[in-house]
């Protein structure tokens, strides 16, 4: 096992107090304008400071605890965009714990930082020396004392050294050698699938983070001892997939856990099921009733099309529409809920009878036209209090469901 990184490497990433004050004073500035005025700021490396300001602006909402710390060094803005949010990182920390964690794909270190709070010691690996040095300095400024930083290839280290742990965490890079995006696990770096045996030699449990675009069932076929798949939603998006592998999990089945979290990682909505539950769930179909439900993107990603209907006692509009309805309001539904005003033909003259003005939000679900086409055809502006759903009912009729947000009090 390698020694800790020298303190000098970490110190090189720090900012002087003057630079910290400059960043704080210009946090609200337009970065491009700040660069144009670089000549006004004698003695400052404006390119360096502008990059930090831009990254911090990206991080204000995504990483509030980090962005509030003026001493931290942030990577380029694109890296901040691609990093875990504080909420999703805190959620990961809620499902792991133990004496020793190995993070084999350290990067910016957001996940590592929050998970370190659940372990006695963490081994952070990052083969880019500069990235590792920055993470080491940031961990110090964040008051973390139980993370050992290794600026080296994690798999090569694990193949040579015996480094027993309770968990291994991996968030493989989803770009190939040409910097093109990849989705399949086999195309990511490092290749987790090919190295599972090595990883299990060092820890009985593995937490693997992947893109939300990854096909869950296809990935499941290539992973060993798969116990759970966590489908994480934040705000309106499905943010990531988490695959939990456990050496002691003997079954070939795995549980799917849908979790919609807030900015602090607290779970707002949860749903657990498996593929057999989805297969046997009974669904009833109905024309639109009093309320309309649109599942969260995480529910749709998980494939809980029938399970969500059964779990919340909802009727489905049609087999392929993925819209649901009920007489009574279900306040716990994991997604958007609307009160139905009218159901009409997909004709603007009919729609206009039920909305005021020419502004409405428009969603297309299982309908033979795109929303942009319909909006242009109907001369509708985006926004307002009305929500239109162009869809197909169980009898194959094409309709527009006119809705508004319900009173939730």
BABA-236720 format. One record per residue (C-alpha): x, y, z. Coordinates in steps of 0.02 Angstrom, whole numbers, padded with zeros to 5 digits, always signed. Layout:
BABA-236720
XYZ ...
END
This chain:
BABA-236720
+00000+00000+00000 +00065+00172-00043 +00111+00305+00083 +00006+00458+00109 +00029+00596-00018 +00161+00724+00034 +00091+00880+00115 +00180+00989-00015 +00073+00915-00155 -00086+00962-00065 -00025+01135-00019 +00003+01181-00201 -00185+01182-00230 -00223+01306-00091 -00272+01488-00113 -00202+01639-00025 -00317+01742+00084 -00313+01880-00047 -00371+01757-00180 -00507+01689-00067 -00568+01867-00035 -00567+01903-00222 -00671+01747-00260 -00797+01793-00124 -00810+01972-00185 -00842+01921-00366 -00953+01768-00341 -01100+01853-00427 -01000+01919-00574 -01018+01864-00754 -00859+01762-00780 -00836+01811-00962 -00849+01995-00916 -00728+01969-00773 -00601+01896-00895 -00618+02048-01009 -00577+02160-00861 -00424+02057-00811 -00307+02205-00837 -00392+02298-00695 -00336+02169-00566 -00148+02184-00552 -00061+02042-00461 -00203+01917-00483 -00210+01764-00594 -00382+01806-00662 -00393+01652-00772 -00367+01540-00620 -00486+01638-00510 -00621+01655-00644 -00619+01466-00666 -00647+01445-00479 -00789+01571-00479 -00873+01483-00625 -00858+01314-00539 -00923+01383-00375 -01071+01461-00464 -01113+01287-00530 -01093+01214-00356 -01198+01336-00255 -01357+01234-00271 -01280+01064-00306 -01149+01064-00168 -01202+01194-00039 -01087+01130+00100 -00936+01133-00014 -00976+01298-00098 -00995+01380+00073 -00814+01337+00115 -00704+01475+00040 -00543+01374+00059 -00591+01232-00058 -00520+01211-00233 -00648+01164-00365 -00614+01071-00527 -00671+01142-00695 -00857+01183-00707 -00891+01030-00817 -00822+00916-00682 -00935+00999-00553 -01084+00969-00668 -01038+00785-00683 -01004+00757-00498 -01130+00689-00375 -01240+00816-00289 -01237+00834-00101 -01408+00752-00091 -01363+00597-00191 -01195+00582-00102 -01280+00589+00068 -01401+00455+00009 -01257+00340-00040 -01185+00366+00134 -01349+00304+00207 -01332+00131+00127 -01150+00093+00172 -01055+00081+00335 -00915-00014+00419 -00733-00006+00468 -00649+00014+00298 -00706+00085+00130 -00604+00085-00031 -00652+00217-00161 -00567+00156-00319 -00620+00304-00429 -00593+00453-00313 -00610+00603-00430 -00674+00762-00349 -00710+00662-00191 -00888+00717-00154 -00955+00540-00130 -00798+00489-00036 -00816+00636+00084 -00995+00596+00134 -00968+00408+00142 -00814+00434+00251 -00931+00487+00391 -00993+00307+00401 -00822+00222+00410 -00672+00217+00525 -00554+00237+00378 -00567+00266+00190 -00439+00229+00055 -00461+00354-00088 -00379+00309-00255 -00357+00430-00400 -00222+00404-00532 -00218+00587-00588 -00095+00663-00465 -00163+00840-00478 -00342+00783-00446 -00285+00679-00298 -00186+00825-00227 -00337+00939-00240 -00448+00811-00155 -00321+00790-00015 -00316+00977+00016 -00505+00990+00011 -00527+00847+00133 -00410+00938+00252 -00508+01100+00237 -00669+01004+00267 -00598+00935+00428 -00587+00754+00371 -00451+00651+00454 -00495+00471+00407 -00466+00474+00217 -00299+00412+00152 -00264+00480-00022 -00172+00372-00150 -00117+00450-00315 -00108+00287-00411 -00207+00157-00508 -00324+00073-00385 -00340-00093-00475 -00152-00113-00491 -00134-00077-00306 -00271-00201-00256 -00193-00336-00364 -00028-00321-00270 -00078-00274-00093 -00196-00356+00027 -00313-00215+00075 -00466-00291+00160 -00619-00181+00172 -00805-00189+00208 -00856-00097+00050 -00782-00045-00117 -00856+00105-00205 -00838+00133-00392 -00898+00271-00506 -00811+00227-00671 -00782+00362-00801 -00914+00358-00936 -00805+00421-01078 -00689+00323-01192 -00512+00366-01249 -00585+00489-01376 -00685+00576-01238 -00846+00511-01314 -00988+00463-01196 -01015+00279-01165 -01161+00193-01081 -01118+00008-01072 -01021-00046-00917 -00889-00130-01024 -00847+00037-01104 -00819+00129-00941 -00651+00155-00856 -00606+00056-00756 -00695-00097-00823 -00785-00154-00666 -00860-00310-00743 -00692-00383-00792 -00620-00347-00621 -00760-00406-00507 -00662-00556-00444 -00517-00442-00394 -00635-00322-00306 -00722-00461-00211 -00552-00523-00151 -00537-00359-00057 -00716-00327+00001 -00877-00428+00015 -00986-00282-00039 -00974-00167-00190 -01071-00008-00225 -01066+00038-00409 -01131+00205-00474 -01180+00217-00657 -01265+00331-00780 -01456+00335-00771 -01453+00289-00956 -01385+00116-00920 -01505-00028-00956 -01538-00103-00784 -01577-00280-00839 -01435-00287-00964 -01312-00229-00831 -01384-00354-00707 -01335-00497-00820 -01152-00447-00813 -01139-00417-00625 -01110-00550-00492 -01202-00565-00326 -01318-00420-00371 -01429-00385-00221 -01508-00215-00253 -01524-00080-00384 -01561+00094-00316 -01641+00210-00443 -01610+00386-00381 -01721+00533-00425 -01686+00714-00381 -01804+00856-00425 -01881+00802-00592 -01738+00692-00655 -01673+00516-00632 -01495+00558-00578 -01404+00393-00558 -01413+00206-00535 -01330+00118-00389 -01292-00068-00401 -01263-00155-00235 -01167-00320-00247 -01149-00431-00096 -01039-00587-00093 -01162-00666+00029 -01314-00638-00082 -01354-00812-00147 -01511-00774-00249 -01514-00733-00434 -01650-00605-00402 -01620-00425-00355 -01730-00292-00277 -01760-00124-00361 -01770+00023-00241 -01839+00185-00310 -01784+00332-00204 -01829+00513-00239 -01720+00621-00128 -01706+00804-00081 -01551+00913-00074 -01503+00844+00096 -01519+00663+00039 -01681+00632+00135 -01801+00514+00047 -01960+00600-00011 -02035+00449-00100 -01987+00266-00096 -02045+00110-00186 -01972-00065-00179 -02012-00204-00302 -01934-00336-00413 -01963-00397-00588 -02079-00535-00529 -02185-00409-00433 -02199-00306-00591 -02245-00458-00694 -02389-00516-00583 -02458-00345-00534 -02637-00321-00589 -02685-00163-00681 -02857-00091-00715 -02886+00034-00855 -03000+00184-00855 -03038+00344-00946 -02975+00500-00853 -03065+00521-00686 -03039+00668-00566 -02851+00662-00547 -02707+00626-00666 -02536+00560-00614 -02372+00569-00709 -02237+00457-00633 -02068+00527-00587 -01928+00491-00711 -01850+00372-00583 -02010+00267-00578 -02012+00255-00767 -01826+00213-00773 -01852+00074-00647 -01990+00000-00755 -02122+00002-00618 -02264+00029-00741 -02387-00095-00666 -02316-00094-00489 -02348+00092-00466 -02528+00069-00521 -02556-00071-00396 -02458+00010-00254 -02557+00173-00259 -02726+00102-00313 -02729+00194-00478 -02806+00154-00646 -02700+00168-00801 -02758+00265-00955 -02688+00136-01075 -02554+00002-01081 -02422+00114-01161 -02466+00289-01100 -02387+00278-00925 -02516+00399-00858 -02631+00356-00713 -02795+00416-00642 -02908+00404-00488 -03065+00475-00410 -02981+00517-00244 -02821+00617-00229 -02667+00514-00183 -02545+00636-00102 -02402+00511-00088 -02384+00474-00273 -02201+00478-00332 -02219+00602-00473 -02329+00746-00528 -02513+00754-00483 -02646+00855-00574 -02831+00891-00559 -02925+00857-00720 -03028+00999-00791 -03081+00921-00955 -03046+00785-01082 -03063+00843-01262 -03015+00808-01440 -02839+00859-01493 -02906+01017-01574 -02862+01192-01518 -03042+01251-01534 -03093+01120-01407 -02943+01151-01296 -02973+01340-01296 -03142+01314-01213 -03054+01255-01056 -02902+01369-01042 -02885+01557-01027 -02768+01637-01151 -02638+01554-01262 -02517+01488-01130 -02507+01309-01066 -02382+01174-01020 -02388+01028-01142 -02335+00847-01119 -02350+00710-01251 -02367+00529-01196 -02404+00391-01322 -02468+00514-01450 -02427+00523-01637 -02348+00696-01633 -02209+00788-01543 -02245+00925-01417 -02153+01054-01523 -02262+01011-01673 -02423+01025-01572 -02369+01186-01488 -02332+01265-01657 -02492+01198-01734 -02599+01258-01590 -02501+01422-01568 -02476+01390-01384 -02346+01478-01277 -02258+01378-01143 -02299+01403-00958 -02448+01459-00857 -02564+01366-00740 -02634+01241-00864 -02555+01073-00902 -02606+00981-01060 -02573+00796-01089 -02591+00734-01267 -02611+00547-01252 -02700+00389-01308 -02835+00301-01205 -02866+00115-01187 -02991+00116-01331 -02854+00193-01441 -02939+00363-01449 -02825+00515-01454 -02866+00649-01326 -02798+00800-01234 -02820+00797-01046 -02831+00975-00979 -02771+00989-00800 -02711+01107-00663 -02607+01079-00507 -02725+01025-00367 -02746+01112-00201 -02634+01007-00089 -02680+01085+00078 
END
